[in-house]
Amino acid sequence: MTAVPTSQGQQPATGWAPTRALGRAVLLTGLLLIAGVLLGRVDLVVLAVPFALGTAYALRRRPTAGPQLWITTDAEHLVEGGAFTGTVTVGNPDTVGYDVAVVRTRVSPWLLVERAQVGGARVDLSRSGVDRPFVTVVDTGTAVDLELIGKARRWGRHPVGPAGVRVAAAGGLLVSRAAIMEPVRVGVYPRTEPFEAAEVMPRAAGLVGAHHSRRPGEGGELAGVRVFGPGDRLRRIDWRVSLRARQLHVAATLSDRDAEVVILLDVLAEAGRSGGVGGAASVLDTTVRAAAAIGEHYLHRGDRVAMLEYGPAARRLRPATGRRQYLTLLEWLLDVRAEASPHGSYDQVFGPHLLSSDALVVVLTPLLDERSAQMLARMARSGRFVLAVDTLPADLQPPGRGRGWAEVAFRLWRLDRDTMIGQLREHGVPVVPWAGAGSLDQVLRDVSRLATAPRVGAR
C-alpha cells in the first residue's frame, strides 16, 4: 500500500447506499422485537438484541468520502512487442477504512495483459482475461495499486480504461457509488523494419549534407584539378601538379548537400487483417512501419523529411531534420487512420506546386483507388521524382472465399490492378513492393540516373 496522491486522480465518489445486508439486519431485528412484544415472549426480544447491537456497532463510524481512482502507465517510448505496465490505483481519502474494494477495468485488445498484481498477490490472466473484477482492502489514508503487466502487440494509441471501483464499508452494510475514471491512451510506436538505401539521391537541395551533388563546393568527392583563383584555400593546392605546370593548381571538389524526402501515405483504403507484431500485416501496418523506417534512415543521414496524408484529413508534417523530427514523426504516425471518402481528388492539398522540385516523393500506397494512381501520374508529369511503394499484402485473400464467383472476381481485379501498375510505369512512376532492407536501392539508382542524364535537345 502507498500513500494517497493528492494532486491528480478521479474526485471521490459521493454518496453511500445501504446494502441488502443492512436491510436484512433491520428487518430481522424489527420482526423479532414486534413478535416479542405482541406475543409477550422475552426470548424473542433477547434474540433481537445481538442483531441490533451488531448493526449499531458497525454503523458507529460511517464513511463520508468515496474512493479515488487513478490510471497511470510507465510506457514513455513504447514500441511494438515491448513490455507494457499499466496501473490502476484505488485511494481512500476518508478516516474510515474500506472493508473491500472491487476494481474492474477495460484494456485495448492490442495491449496483451498476461498477469496482474494487486495487494502483493499475482494473478495469471492468460486464461481468464483482464475483463474480470479484482478485490482488495484499502485502509485509511492509503492507496492500493492494481498492476497490469503484458506487452504491446500493435502500433497506435490504445486505451487503458475506463476503470471503475466500488467499495463497501461499515462491515459491508454500506456501499459507495461507482467511481469511474476515463481511459488513458498509451502511444505505441511502430517497430521500424530494417531499411537501407545506399544509392544517392536524385537531386540534392540543401547547402550541407551527406549526398554528393553536381555543383562545385567544399565536399569530399574530387571533381578535377584547375588553376588557382581568387577565394581558393591554400590547403586545396595540389603541389605535384603545380610543380609540373609551374603554376598553382587546386583540387576541385563537388559539394555535399542534404536532400528533402517527402513520404506520402495513401490512407484512402485498408485491406488485410492485422495480426499485430509477429503476425500478418494489413495495408496500414505495412504503410506505417515502412514510413517509420524510411524516415529514420534519411533523418539519420541528416536529410529533411516531411510527411503527408492522401485522404480526407489531409494531415501534413513540415520538413525538418534531427532526432526531434524523428520523435515528432513517430507521434504523427500514431494517428494514421484509413478513411474512405466519396469526394473527389485532393489536388488543392497535394498539388505539385506544394512540393519542392528537388524533393524525392515516396508514396506508400496499396493502389486500391483510381484516385491514387491519378495522383501519382500527375506528380510524375509535373517533373517530380516520384517513387511508389506497393503496400498491399502479397498473401491477400479474396472476400467470400469458397464461392466460385469470388475467386473469379478477385482474379479479374488483380489483372486490372496489374494493368494500372503497368500504366504508371509507362508514365515514369516506378512501382516496387516493400521488402525491408534494400527495397528501393535499384529504383533509386534508376531515378538518379535519369536525373543526371542530359535532356533531349540540350546544347
C-alpha atoms as one frame of an Amber mdcrd trajectory, in Angstrom:
protein
   0.000   0.000   0.000   1.101   3.526  -0.785   0.174   6.977   0.370  -2.822
   8.581  -1.284  -1.849  11.009  -4.076  -3.406  14.436  -3.719  -2.580  16.249
  -6.979  -4.200  14.057  -9.624  -6.875  11.431  -9.975 -10.611  10.989 -10.052
 -12.556  13.013  -7.497 -14.054  10.894  -4.695 -17.482   9.465  -5.480 -20.011
  10.997  -3.135 -22.998   9.141  -1.733 -23.399   5.874   0.095 -26.229   3.407
  -0.214 -27.360   0.665   2.198 -26.679  -2.884   1.178 -29.056  -5.814   1.349
 -27.216  -6.963   4.464 -28.262  -3.778   6.283 -31.831  -4.212   5.097 -31.947
  -7.804   6.294 -30.470  -6.862   9.680 -33.003  -4.047  10.244 -35.896  -6.198
   9.025 -34.967  -9.180  11.187 -34.445  -7.008  14.275 -37.779  -5.283  13.780
 -39.688  -8.549  13.247 -38.195 -10.128  16.349 -39.000  -7.082  18.527 -42.586
  -6.816  17.245 -43.185 -10.527  17.659 -41.716 -10.475  21.178 -43.956  -7.550
  22.241 -47.123  -8.916  20.682 -46.609 -12.449  21.926 -45.115 -11.411  25.249
 -42.030 -13.526  24.709 -38.841 -12.183  26.210 -36.702 -14.729  24.393 -37.527
 -13.139  21.012 -36.511  -9.738  22.352 -33.248 -11.183  23.680 -32.648 -12.811
  20.276 -33.070  -9.442  18.533 -30.559  -7.650  20.779 -27.372  -9.057  19.110
 -28.601  -8.013  15.648 -29.429  -4.517  16.867 -26.139  -4.096  18.738 -24.099
  -5.503  15.845 -25.729  -3.169  13.332 -25.305  -0.144  15.607 -21.657  -1.030
  16.297 -20.901  -1.375  12.565 -22.537   1.987  11.789 -20.869   3.857  14.632
 -18.304   5.313  12.178 -19.834   5.899   8.820 -17.571   6.926   5.887 -18.249
  10.260   4.226 -15.875  10.254   1.226 -15.913   7.727  -1.555 -12.899   6.089
  -3.205 -10.469   7.818  -5.562  -9.220   6.271  -8.787  -6.129   6.820 -10.954
  -4.877   5.228 -14.166  -1.180   5.555 -14.964   1.268   3.911 -17.352   5.040
   3.729 -17.336   5.327   3.461 -21.129   7.021   6.676 -22.269   8.507   5.348
 -25.513   6.772   2.016 -26.016   7.472   0.082 -29.224   5.562  -2.820 -30.731
   6.476  -6.001 -28.895   7.755  -4.102 -25.862   6.773  -4.697 -22.255   3.789
  -2.746 -21.023   2.728  -1.930 -17.460  -0.446  -0.120 -16.539  -1.502   0.728
 -13.001  -4.994   1.291 -11.658  -4.756   2.877  -8.204  -7.576   2.940  -5.646
  -7.200   5.511  -2.883  -9.041   6.020   0.400  -9.115   9.707   1.462 -11.560
   9.027   4.329 -10.798   8.478   8.007 -12.648   5.160   7.901 -11.141   2.116
   6.240 -12.827   0.283   3.380 -13.635  -3.345   4.107 -13.484  -4.395   0.475
 -12.910  -2.679  -2.883 -13.945  -4.211  -6.216 -11.983  -2.885  -9.205 -12.743
  -3.533 -12.848 -11.070  -2.090 -15.938 -11.012  -2.460 -19.670  -7.868  -2.664
 -21.768  -7.409  -2.451 -25.532  -7.083  -5.898 -27.173  -3.794  -4.704 -28.705
  -2.346  -4.452 -25.173  -1.974  -8.100 -24.232  -2.177  -8.258 -20.418  -0.602
 -11.500 -19.240  -0.741 -11.099 -15.466  -1.978  -8.751 -12.765  -0.639  -7.911
  -9.349  -2.799  -6.435  -6.601  -2.034  -6.210  -2.904   1.065  -8.416  -3.260
  -0.863 -11.233  -4.968  -0.181 -12.148  -8.593  -2.891 -13.437 -10.917  -2.265
 -15.166 -14.253  -4.598 -13.694 -16.864  -3.602 -15.864 -19.825  -6.849 -17.808
 -19.478  -9.302 -15.716 -17.515  -8.637 -12.414 -19.308  -8.351  -8.908 -17.936
 -12.096  -8.150 -18.019 -12.723  -9.528 -14.549 -13.181  -7.988 -11.083 -10.273
  -7.639  -8.657 -10.941  -7.481  -4.920  -8.718  -5.838  -2.309  -8.800  -3.999
   1.027  -7.988  -0.286   1.295  -7.059   1.090   4.703  -7.416   4.670   5.880
  -5.229   7.192   4.048  -3.635   4.620   1.745  -3.843   3.505  -1.868  -3.657
   0.071  -3.455  -2.183  -0.498  -6.908  -3.549  -2.940  -9.441  -0.668  -3.539
 -11.874  -1.445  -4.916 -15.330   1.661  -6.409 -16.950   1.900  -7.526 -20.550
   3.155  -6.399 -23.964   2.046  -4.144 -26.796   1.004  -6.021 -29.916   0.375
  -3.190 -32.416   1.222   0.463 -33.045  -1.279   3.201 -32.300  -2.909   4.917
 -29.349  -4.563   2.233 -27.240  -6.832   2.956 -24.263  -6.320   1.629 -20.758
  -9.723   2.007 -19.161 -12.289   3.133 -18.419 -11.908   1.755 -14.914 -14.453
   1.632 -12.114 -14.390   0.836  -8.419 -16.998   0.323  -5.723 -16.157  -0.127
  -2.049 -18.018  -1.495   0.943 -17.617  -0.181   4.493 -19.232  -0.456   7.939
 -18.955  -4.228   7.939 -20.470  -4.486   4.483 -23.621  -2.559   5.435 -22.843
   0.444   3.207 -21.643   0.559  -0.377 -20.373   3.564  -2.300 -21.395   4.762
  -5.674 -19.123   3.685  -8.508 -16.130   5.902  -9.165 -15.338   5.942 -12.882
 -12.040   7.023 -14.439 -11.815   7.941 -18.112  -9.393   5.861 -20.207  -5.770
   6.836 -20.619  -4.342   6.298 -24.096  -0.935   4.689 -24.454   1.142   5.579
 -27.512   2.836   2.542 -29.074   5.406   3.410 -31.725   5.689   1.228 -34.831
   8.566  -1.181 -34.972  10.880   0.044 -37.701  11.771  -2.661 -40.171  15.398
  -2.814 -41.345  15.883  -0.407 -44.227  18.958   0.849 -46.029  19.192   2.890
 -49.221  22.794   3.016 -50.332  22.112   4.849 -53.590  22.479   8.614 -53.944
  19.511  10.939 -54.046  18.224  12.107 -57.446  18.882  15.745 -56.650  20.374
  17.425 -53.574  18.628  20.561 -52.355  20.373  21.924 -49.253  23.711  23.572
 -48.616  25.314  20.878 -46.478  24.679  17.189 -46.030  25.778  13.682 -46.884
  24.742  13.444 -50.546  27.041  14.285 -53.448  25.776  16.982 -55.781  26.817
  18.044 -59.264  27.731  21.541 -58.104  31.283  22.505 -57.107  31.893  23.311
 -53.485  33.511  22.201 -50.247  32.859  18.475 -50.392  34.669  15.187 -50.264
  34.382  13.973 -53.858  37.137  15.041 -56.292  35.865  16.772 -59.437  39.240
  17.604 -61.049  42.209  19.973 -60.914  42.069  23.608 -62.023  44.164  26.747
 -61.903  44.317  28.598 -58.590  41.894  31.515 -58.444  40.751  34.205 -56.020
  38.981  32.727 -53.000  40.627  29.309 -53.198  42.001  27.910 -49.958  45.689
  27.188 -49.611  45.053  23.713 -48.263  43.441  22.813 -51.615  46.689  23.377
 -53.568  47.873  20.310 -55.450  51.659  20.721 -55.215  52.542  17.922 -57.621
  50.520  19.388 -60.457  51.662  22.917 -59.558  55.353  21.971 -59.758  54.862
  20.239 -63.108  52.882  23.063 -64.637  54.922  25.815 -62.917  51.605  27.403
 -61.889  49.446  26.976 -58.818  46.640  24.444 -59.226  43.983  23.407 -56.714
  41.868  20.276 -56.333  38.229  20.978 -57.207  35.548  19.074 -55.301  31.812
  18.650 -55.506  29.674  19.925 -52.652  27.902  17.576 -50.249  24.287  18.566
 -49.758  21.260  17.282 -47.979  18.026  16.228 -49.670  14.346  16.629 -48.930
  12.297  13.457 -48.703   8.502  13.630 -48.731   6.750  10.472 -47.511   3.163
  10.419 -48.753   0.786   7.948 -47.083  -2.246   6.794 -49.069  -4.993   6.249
 -46.463  -7.997   6.022 -48.761  -8.407   2.273 -48.227  -7.447  -0.540 -45.865
  -7.081  -4.205 -46.756  -5.948  -7.335 -44.977  -6.263  -8.244 -41.329  -3.739
  -7.078 -38.795  -2.239  -9.732 -36.554  -0.090  -7.377 -34.521   3.636  -7.715
 -34.111   4.849 -11.066 -35.386   1.557 -11.718 -37.201   0.000 -10.820 -40.529
   0.313  -7.198 -41.622  -2.502  -5.149 -43.093  -2.052  -2.268 -45.526  -1.878
   0.280 -42.694   0.627  -1.841 -40.782   2.969  -2.010 -43.762   2.446   1.673
 -44.542   3.177   2.954 -41.047   6.154   0.663 -40.409   7.688   1.432 -43.788
   7.208   5.185 -43.264   8.920   4.965 -39.871  11.840   3.005 -41.339  12.320
   5.325 -44.328  12.043   8.427 -42.152  14.532   7.076 -39.628  17.032   6.221
 -42.372  17.037   9.627 -44.056  16.886  11.602 -40.815  19.915   9.664 -39.601
  21.747  10.808 -42.734  20.893  14.440 -41.995  18.182  14.909 -44.634  14.934
  16.815 -44.261  11.854  14.588 -44.046   8.220  15.633 -44.439   5.049  13.547
 -44.076   1.745  13.870 -45.911  -1.560  12.020 -45.834  -3.541  11.464 -49.015
  -7.043  11.283 -47.606  -9.929  13.331 -46.206  -7.953  14.520 -43.155  -5.093
  15.822 -45.346  -2.669  15.937 -42.423   0.880  17.095 -43.025   4.144  17.295
 -41.107   6.525  20.055 -42.111  10.037  19.088 -43.281  12.778  19.154 -40.643
  15.858  17.244 -39.541  17.270  15.714 -36.389  16.112  13.433 -33.604  13.334
  15.797 -32.610  11.819  15.431 -36.057  12.076  11.642 -35.761  10.124  11.607
 -32.489   7.586  14.011 -33.959   7.284  11.734 -36.984   6.560   8.718 -34.776
   3.902  10.637 -32.850   2.390  11.771 -36.139   2.186   8.179 -37.381   0.200
   7.060 -34.326  -2.851   8.948 -35.615  -2.881   7.416 -39.097  -6.334   6.071
 -39.932  -7.849   4.675 -43.122 -10.716   6.918 -44.206 -12.705   6.213 -47.336
 -14.274   9.280 -48.900 -16.698   9.567 -51.808 -15.449  13.041 -52.667 -13.102
  13.848 -55.495  -9.343  14.078 -55.513  -7.349  16.300 -53.171  -5.365  18.314
 -55.698  -5.845  21.508 -53.709  -3.879  19.895 -50.876  -1.418  17.692 -52.724
  -0.891  19.675 -55.887   2.593  19.536 -57.426   3.065  23.249 -56.691   3.126
  22.445 -52.943   6.095  20.066 -53.258   9.689  21.111 -53.737  11.001  20.448
 -57.222  14.120  18.829 -55.722  12.280  16.575 -53.268  12.077  12.812 -53.569
   8.428  11.836 -53.088   7.986   8.319 -51.718   4.334   7.320 -51.953   3.226
   4.384 -49.796   0.055   3.165 -51.434  -1.883  -0.107 -51.892  -3.200   1.182
 -55.261  -6.759   0.229 -54.373  -8.266   3.502 -55.566  -8.006   5.030 -59.036
  -7.560   8.473 -57.464  -4.225   7.312 -56.040  -2.965   6.269 -59.471  -4.119
   9.562 -60.983  -2.313  11.499 -58.254   0.922   9.595 -58.976   0.647  10.236
 -62.704   0.079  13.973 -62.170   3.115  14.274 -59.947   5.267  12.437 -62.485
   4.069  14.699 -65.318   4.940  17.774 -63.234   8.599  16.711 -63.151   8.769
  15.493 -59.560  10.861  12.475 -58.591   8.105  10.057 -57.567   8.571   6.543
 -56.231   5.535   4.350 -55.467   5.900   1.634 -52.829   3.237  -1.063 -53.039
   1.923  -1.816 -49.548  -0.730  -4.379 -50.489  -0.085  -7.708 -48.688   1.178
 -10.385 -51.046  -0.957 -13.066 -49.359  -4.206 -11.083 -49.520  -7.175 -13.452
 -49.681 -10.365 -12.675 -51.631 -13.529 -11.866 -49.641 -16.116 -14.615 -49.525
 -13.531 -17.305 -50.020 -15.032 -20.625 -51.030 -17.515 -19.167 -53.508 -16.802
 -19.578 -57.201 -17.721 -16.031 -58.207 -15.467 -14.527 -55.515 -12.360 -16.271
 -56.863 -13.086 -15.155 -60.437 -13.824 -11.571 -59.410 -10.654 -11.448 -57.349
  -8.567 -12.612 -60.300 -10.127 -10.016 -62.583  -9.445  -7.320 -60.000  -5.821
  -8.456 -59.769  -5.432  -8.234 -63.557  -6.954  -4.764 -63.579  -4.595  -3.651
 -60.826  -1.568  -5.048 -62.698  -2.678  -3.080 -65.746  -2.847   0.085 -63.625
   0.691  -0.518 -62.343   1.923  -1.015 -65.897   0.365   2.290 -66.967   2.042
   4.069 -64.053   5.417   2.705 -65.122   4.760   3.973 -68.647   4.228   7.429
 -67.112   7.630   7.165 -65.435   6.466   6.151 -61.962   8.428   3.138 -60.664
   6.313   0.813 -58.501   8.085  -1.601 -56.158   6.760  -3.758 -53.297   8.017
  -3.063 -49.799  10.536  -5.703 -48.773  12.568  -4.109 -45.988  16.304  -3.520
 -46.388  17.380  -2.643 -49.907  13.803  -2.333 -51.205  14.453   0.936 -53.001
  18.121   0.670 -53.984  17.616  -0.401 -57.590  14.794   2.082 -58.140  16.745
   4.979 -56.611  19.666   4.059 -58.847  17.446   4.337 -61.916  15.889   7.605
 -60.727  19.316   9.103 -60.044  20.482   8.027 -63.488  17.501   9.755 -65.103
  18.104  12.908 -63.064  21.740  13.186 -64.244  21.044  12.237 -67.865  21.261
  15.053 -70.408  17.960  16.356 -71.670  16.939  15.697 -75.236  17.617  18.737
 -77.399  20.017  20.353 -74.898  23.045  22.013 -76.422
